Amino acid sequence: MDNSLRLSLFANELRNNPTPFEIILWKYLKGSQLGGYKFRRQSVIGPFICDFLCPSKVLIVEVDGDTHDAVRDAKRDAALAELGYFTMRFTNYEVSQSLEGVLDLILAKLDSLPDRWPGKLLPHPNPSPEGEGL
């Protein structure tokens, strides 16, 4: 089995078995609830699986448990930054005890980042007349 397939299968397993803290945060990120920004869960980016990804802003949000290795995380974040992604990390404690603050920080970062696809969501400046092309 090749590595990308293995990562996709593992990401799917993580999606089906989220941590309690990922469940809490996902409740507010899903369905474009936070500022209208769309998020995905357990996205594969290169050799990494990211907890939450906002593709339009290339923002990754990670929820870290007690076993995270700060040096390893820093290397991972640097590798993702080289690919153009910005990573925010929050601890389980922050998500459980200061959820509003976490959401405020995420929204502020989303609002400050440039769009990945500028103008993509804007309506076409010259829409075709009604009925034309039918």
Protein Blocks (a to p, Z undefined) as FASTA:
>chain_A
ZZklmmmmmmmmmmmmccfklmmmmmmmgghlngoiacdehiaehjbccfbdcfklopac
ddddfkbcfklmmmmmmmmmmnopacddddfklmmmmmmmmmmmmmmmmmmpccfbghkl
pccfbdcdehihZZ
